[in-house]
Amino acid sequence: MVRNVVLVVVSTVIALSMGEGLVFWLAPQDLSGSHLRQSPAGYLVNRSDGRTRHQLGDRVVYYEFSYPHLRGDAPNPEASRILVLGDSFTFGYLLSRPDTYVEHLQRRLDGEFGGGSFQLVNMGTGGWGLSDVVRAVEEFGDIVDPVVVLVFINTDDIGRSIIKGMYTLADDEGFELEDHSGELPILRAKYIVNQLPGYQWLLEHSQIAILVKRAMYYDVDEARLAERRRGSVPATYDVSVTAPHAQRLGRALVRRLNDWSKQRDIRLLVTTTGFHSFSDIPGEPTRLFMEKAPEIFAAEQVPFFDFSAQLYERYEGVITPLVIPGDHHPNEHAAETIAGFVWPWLRENLVDIRQHANQKTP
């Protein structure tokens, strides 16, 4: 009996080892763990602890997480915290933490105001739109307790918000929103699998595990994913809306975010990733919103800075030097460039915030 068990175990180990080698030889897989989780409300959030490996070809990076759903360090109670929100560009997808534009800005903050004065708390999350930003601030903002909320709008914020439907316009004229943010469908099977002991380890170490995961979650939708990837920057191709609708929804989400901030005496600042000028899809929802963005933010009295035209001009409309090969996310050079554009504007606003705070102090 014992001999039979040993034979089965040995045979299984040999078969799996041969399978791993065969997959590695015929169809090598990128060994990446899963760092995104679906929240009880149905939208995506980062994990809140641990470390995840991520690979794309020869590029291997590790992401560290802390509560609540942050990339990097937990909120420091001794620092003036700046809650940073955005999508995968802000998260720093496929970049080591020191190479993200959030960390480039943090180093500038430390040099200007002293280490520990301001802390950028990075809640950027892949796949987010402006509606996810609103939901996350309302759910986790008080935990971070920031003095500033800093939002990086990217090229698909409005399209993703329309598709997800977490917030919809209540009528055809105003800016009132109906809140459906707790009604998104939950993928319970995927949630359960993510909790299985050893699952993340397998994803980061097993060629077979990644191959099986791809077959289950991705390959069935490969045609649709290929269609969504046909541009050089993230954008929604399959949503048709009028310009007034895209602009009203965007303004309503900005107003809701600003109302939350003003109720807590927090300054809301909004900038961009600079990639908007590279997105040239006529009628794309975020492109329609951006046509009126300066007017919208001015009307809502929210400081706004968009350097997309300057970035486009600097690189003469060629995006290749700014993106990771085989991917559309900013590379190390682009992240440093984005921080370089944003820094003077951010510094000016923080100096103003400090001056106002000093005036209030008796």
SVG drawing of the C-alpha trace seen along z (x, -y; Angstrom):
<svg xmlns="http://www.w3.org/2000/svg" viewBox="-35 -84 51 86">
<polyline fill="none" stroke="black" stroke-width="0.4" points="0.0,0.0 2.7,-2.5 4.7,-1.5 1.7,-2.2 1.2,-5.7 4.9,-6.5 4.7,-5.4 1.7,-7.6 3.3,-10.6 6.6,-10.1 4.8,-9.6 2.7,-12.7 5.7,-14.8 7.6,-13.5 4.5,-14.1 4.0,-17.6 7.8,-18.4 7.7,-17.1 4.5,-19.1 6.2,-22.3 9.2,-21.8 7.0,-21.1 4.9,-24.2 8.1,-26.3 9.6,-25.0 6.5,-25.2 4.5,-28.1 6.4,-29.9 4.0,-31.8 4.5,-35.0 4.4,-34.0 2.2,-36.7 0.2,-36.6 -3.2,-38.2 -3.1,-41.6 -6.7,-42.7 -9.7,-41.7 -13.4,-42.3 -14.8,-44.2 -18.2,-43.3 -19.6,-46.2 -18.5,-44.5 -15.7,-46.9 -12.0,-46.1 -9.6,-47.0 -6.0,-46.2 -5.2,-43.6 -4.4,-45.1 -1.3,-43.2 1.5,-41.1 3.5,-41.1 2.7,-40.0 5.1,-39.1 4.2,-40.4 5.9,-39.4 5.8,-40.5 8.5,-38.8 11.8,-39.7 10.3,-42.4 9.6,-41.2 8.4,-43.5 7.0,-43.1 4.1,-45.0 3.8,-45.5 0.5,-46.4 -0.9,-47.8 -4.3,-48.7 -6.6,-50.0 -5.9,-48.6 -2.8,-50.7 0.3,-50.1 3.2,-50.9 3.2,-52.1 0.2,-52.5 -0.9,-56.0 1.6,-57.7 -0.3,-59.5 2.6,-61.9 2.5,-63.2 0.1,-65.3 -1.4,-62.6 -2.3,-63.1 -4.6,-60.4 -3.7,-59.6 -6.2,-58.0 -6.3,-56.8 -6.1,-53.7 -3.2,-51.4 -1.0,-54.3 -1.2,-55.8 -0.8,-52.3 2.5,-51.9 1.6,-48.8 4.8,-46.9 7.0,-49.4 9.0,-48.9 7.7,-51.2 10.7,-53.7 10.0,-54.1 6.3,-55.1 5.4,-58.8 3.8,-58.7 7.3,-57.9 9.0,-60.5 6.6,-63.1 7.2,-61.8 10.9,-62.3 10.3,-65.9 8.0,-66.5 10.6,-65.2 13.2,-67.5 11.0,-70.6 9.2,-70.2 11.3,-67.7 11.0,-64.0 7.8,-63.0 6.0,-66.3 3.7,-65.0 3.0,-61.4 1.5,-60.3 -0.8,-57.4 -1.3,-55.5 -4.7,-53.9 -4.4,-53.8 -6.0,-50.6 -6.0,-48.9 -9.2,-49.2 -10.6,-52.1 -12.6,-55.0 -13.8,-58.2 -16.8,-56.3 -14.4,-53.9 -12.5,-56.9 -15.7,-58.3 -16.7,-55.0 -13.3,-54.4 -13.1,-57.9 -16.5,-57.5 -15.6,-54.0 -12.0,-54.4 -11.2,-58.2 -11.9,-58.6 -9.5,-55.8 -6.7,-57.6 -7.9,-61.0 -6.0,-63.1 -5.5,-66.8 -5.5,-66.6 -7.2,-64.2 -5.1,-64.1 -6.8,-62.5 -5.0,-61.5 -7.6,-61.3 -6.5,-58.9 -7.9,-58.2 -10.8,-55.9 -12.2,-57.4 -15.6,-58.3 -16.1,-55.3 -15.4,-52.9 -17.8,-54.8 -20.5,-54.5 -19.9,-50.7 -19.9,-49.9 -23.0,-52.0 -22.1,-52.5 -23.4,-56.0 -25.9,-57.2 -27.5,-60.6 -30.9,-60.9 -32.4,-63.0 -31.7,-64.5 -30.6,-67.9 -29.1,-68.2 -26.1,-66.7 -27.8,-64.6 -26.6,-61.0 -28.3,-57.8 -26.0,-55.5 -25.8,-51.9 -22.3,-51.3 -23.4,-48.5 -25.3,-46.6 -22.5,-45.3 -22.4,-41.5 -19.9,-39.6 -17.8,-36.9 -18.0,-34.6 -16.1,-31.7 -13.1,-33.9 -13.3,-35.4 -13.2,-31.9 -10.3,-30.7 -8.3,-33.8 -8.6,-32.8 -7.4,-29.2 -4.2,-28.4 -1.3,-28.2 -3.1,-29.7 -1.0,-32.8 2.2,-30.8 1.2,-28.6 0.5,-31.6 4.0,-33.0 5.8,-29.7 3.9,-27.3 3.7,-27.4 0.8,-25.0 -1.2,-27.0 -0.9,-30.1 -1.9,-28.2 -5.0,-26.8 -5.9,-30.3 -5.6,-31.8 -7.8,-29.1 -10.4,-29.8 -10.5,-33.5 -8.9,-35.0 -8.8,-32.8 -12.6,-32.6 -12.7,-36.4 -9.6,-36.8 -11.4,-38.3 -13.1,-41.0 -9.9,-41.7 -8.0,-42.1 -10.5,-44.6 -10.2,-46.6 -6.4,-46.6 -6.2,-47.9 -5.3,-51.4 -2.0,-52.7 -3.8,-54.1 -6.7,-52.7 -10.0,-53.8 -13.6,-52.5 -14.5,-51.6 -18.0,-50.1 -19.9,-52.9 -21.8,-55.5 -22.9,-58.6 -23.4,-62.2 -20.9,-64.8 -23.4,-66.5 -24.0,-63.2 -20.3,-62.3 -19.6,-65.8 -22.6,-65.9 -21.7,-62.5 -18.1,-63.5 -19.1,-66.8 -21.6,-65.1 -18.9,-62.7 -16.4,-65.5 -19.0,-67.4 -19.8,-64.4 -16.1,-64.0 -15.6,-67.7 -18.7,-67.7 -17.2,-64.8 -13.9,-66.8 -15.4,-70.1 -17.5,-68.5 -14.2,-67.5 -12.2,-70.6 -10.0,-68.6 -8.6,-70.1 -9.4,-68.2 -6.8,-68.5 -7.2,-66.9 -4.5,-66.4 -4.0,-64.0 -1.5,-61.3 -0.7,-63.5 -1.7,-60.7 -5.0,-62.2 -3.6,-63.8 -2.4,-60.4 -6.0,-59.1 -7.7,-60.0 -10.9,-58.0 -13.8,-60.3 -16.8,-60.1 -14.9,-58.2 -16.6,-59.3 -13.5,-60.5 -12.3,-62.4 -15.7,-64.1 -15.4,-65.0 -11.9,-66.4 -13.1,-68.8 -14.9,-70.7 -12.8,-69.6 -11.1,-73.0 -14.5,-74.7 -16.1,-72.0 -13.4,-72.1 -13.4,-75.9 -17.1,-75.9 -16.8,-73.4 -13.9,-75.4 -11.5,-72.4 -7.8,-73.1 -7.1,-71.2 -3.9,-70.8 -3.7,-69.0 -0.3,-68.8 -1.4,-66.4 -0.7,-68.9 2.8,-69.7 3.6,-66.0 2.4,-65.3 4.4,-68.2 7.5,-67.2 7.4,-63.8 6.0,-65.0 3.0,-62.7 5.0,-59.5 4.1,-57.5 6.6,-54.7 9.3,-56.3 6.8,-56.5 5.4,-53.0 6.6,-49.6 7.4,-47.4 4.5,-45.1 2.2,-47.1 0.5,-50.5 1.5,-51.5 4.1,-54.3 7.7,-53.1 10.2,-54.4 11.1,-57.4 7.4,-58.3 6.7,-58.1 9.6,-60.5 8.4,-62.8 4.8,-62.8 6.1,-63.7 8.2,-66.4 5.2,-68.1 2.9,-67.7 5.4,-68.8 5.4,-72.6 1.6,-72.7 1.4,-70.3 4.0,-72.3 2.2,-75.6 -1.1,-74.1 0.6,-72.6 2.3,-75.9 -1.1,-77.6 -2.7,-75.0 0.0,-75.4 -0.4,-79.2 -4.1,-78.9 -3.6,-76.4 -1.1,-78.7 -3.6,-81.6 -6.2,-79.5 -3.8,-78.6 -4.3,-81.0"/>
</svg>
